[in-house]
Structure formats: C-alpha cells, structure tokens
C-alpha cells in the first residue's frame, strides 16, 4: 500500500480517484502545496499536483519518502528537475490531453484581438452602441508566425489555414512532413519576427526559450503586430511588452499565461507585512499595466480548462500513478534524452485524412534540422516500495 497525496483538487475528482486507487492510502490536501500544509504530505511516496504547487529542494527536503510526482499538466517547470534527479524522484506529466483544447483557446484569443471582441462587448453592455475606435482587421491573407510547432502549435496552424492565413513556423525540431502537409513554411526566427502580423507562442519554457519575446525581438517585428501567448509566461519579457504596447509598436496582445501569474491571485499577500519578496514586483506592476490596456486581453491560464480536457488530464495522471505502482512508469519527463523531447505523439497529430493538403509551396522548403535522435535507452526504472500491493485499476469509461 502506497501513501498517495493530492493537492489542488476541486472535489469532483475525489470519488473517481479513490475508486482508481483502491487499496492505497489516499490523502487529499486542500489548496496549493505550501509551507502550511506540506507536513500533511510528509508520508507520501507519490504526489499528485497541479501547476501552482511549486516543488523545489526545500519542499522535496520535507518529503523524505517521495519517489514519484504525477503533475496534472503538460508543463512541468513548477518542479525543480535537478532536485528530483538528485533524489531519483520520477516525474510524469500529461503529454497530451487535448492539444485542440489549447489550440481552440489560442485561436479564440487571436480572433478576439483582431475583431476587438472584448472591447466591443464591454461597450455595448454599458449601453454604448458606437463603433468609433472599433475598426478591426481580417485574419484572411494575414501571416501567422508560430514559435513552436508541436502538438498545440500544429493544431493552431491547421485552424489558421482554414481561416485563409499564411503560416510561418520557427521550430528547430518541427516535423517537416507535417509542415508541408499543412502548407506552412519553416523559417528562421528573424524571418518569422519580421513578416508575421500575429505571433503565437507554443514552446515549453526552457533556458533557450525564456524571454524569446524581448525588447530586441520586438524591435524586429512589424509595427502593429499582435502577440498571443498560451504557452508559458516566462517566454515573454513583460516589461519589454509593456513598453511596446505603450509605444504602439505592438498593436495588441492576448495572454493566457503571465510571469508571476500566481501573484495576481494573491494580491493581498503582496501588501502584507509577511510578504517575503517571493514575486518580482516589477513584473507584477508590468502585468497590472497590461491589464489596464484596452488592446490587451488576459485570460487566467484557462486554455486547458474544458470539461473534456479535465477528464482526460485526471485519467492520464492516474494512469501515470498506476503505471509507477506497477513498476513500469510512463510519461516520464526527467529522462528527456531518452524520450526525445518535443516529439509529437502520433494520436495528437492532425490526421492526414482531416488535414487539408494544400498545394506544395512553390519556393524551396526551408531546411529544418533533423529531429534529435533519442540517444540512450531509458534509464533504469525506479521501483515503488510495495508494488505488489497495487490493485488492478478499474476499467476507464
Ligand atoms: P510539444 O512538446 O508538443 O511542442 C513544443 C514544441 O516546441 C516542440 O515542437 C519543440 O520542438 C518546440 N521547441 C522546443 N524548443 C524550442 C525553441 N527553442 N524554439 C522553437 N521551438 C522550440 O508541446 P505542446 O503540447 O504543443 O505544448 C506547448 C506548451 O504549451 C507547453 O510546454 C506548455 O508550457 C503550454 N501549455 C499551456 C497550457 C495552458 O493552459 N495555457 C496547457 C497546455 C500546455
């Protein structure tokens, strides 16, 4: 029997989790993992968390029995991977639960920006039916630049093509066949920046992608460019974005993710005497300025939040835990070389049947670097303490 602790649940998941993990000591802890409630998880061998629970060396040090973390998310930058590796703690994520879900939100944000939907709706709610200042742009025939062409980026590309857009892609590991199939164009980053009317971000947050949108890259963009970010806040230097929005160089931005987004939920804490300086206040202020601009749309990290996606997230997270308990962990993320990071899961690719095959690009295709080969075999799998006690899971719906 393993002790399995869950944080950040809403309630509707609990009965389902208990059923799936029968025979184990399942602990539900209210809210985000923090200094106050972490002791309740001290016995846990397995941890189920969402992205607002930060796990660094300090927190891991307080969970001496921990062997496996199942994050209920695709992104895992809330978990200190080096600290996990040093303790041989396995981390599994949810690699795919509906890239379409996030792609739909991205396209919704693109359309909302281009068509000034939020501003128009706010005005009419106040009884103002004037169309002054509400002139919009067409997406048809415009160029969308996608930084990152994995599961989500490729679904955005497919929808953008259906809207009649030209799509340029910067992704050193993009699948060139899929790029061609969707009638998009692989380009270098500078070319994408210079030619895109809208730029949308779809990479993980890594040292290479951190602040990919900064003062220097913004200076290379077209005046009036629209920027959409549904990936991670750290991809955009918000201080630079504020300057560009205020100067008009950036015509609008739609952000589902923000650096220091947690601070927005905890504003009261910022002015409390106990405030520990956990947030970068310049970024928090920059966020506040963006909030107040009519040409900036901010959604609360909600792109994943569809009914269908949540059920898939829960089931995959529990599959990950059960696989670990059987001694055959899956969806590991702290074993990247072996897993070929960025590789698109077959079932998540837009299918060849449904993807509209357009004419081949007349110009020579931009050469994409070959996808990195998985160099090594997966590292030795860690065994759970008492894997035999793991009961068979109930059949999923
Ligand atoms: P993915 O792994 O399928 O695709 C990521 C792509 O980024 C890969 O094709 C990879 O080659 C590319 N990439 C990596 N480094 C790059 C670089 N330096 N420059 C350009 N491209 C690079 O991931 P997926 O599923 O498409 O998700 C993308 C991101 O979206 C996630 O990492 C996560 O942070 C975010 N996300 C946000 C959600 C939300 O609710 N707002 C929900 C789910 C994911």
Boltz pocket constraint, residues with backbone or C-beta under 6 A from the ligand:
constraints:
  - pocket:
      binder: B
      contacts: [[A, 74], [A, 75], [A, 95], [A, 99], [A, 102], [A, 147], [A, 148], [A, 149], [A, 150], [A, 151], [A, 152], [A, 153], [A, 170], [A, 171], [A, 172], [A, 173], [A, 174], [A, 201], [A, 202], [A, 203], [A, 204], [A, 205], [A, 206], [A, 208], [A, 209], [A, 230], [A, 231], [A, 232], [A, 256], [A, 257], [A, 301], [A, 302], [A, 303], [A, 304], [A, 305], [A, 341], [A, 342], [A, 343], [A, 344]]
      max_distance: 6.0
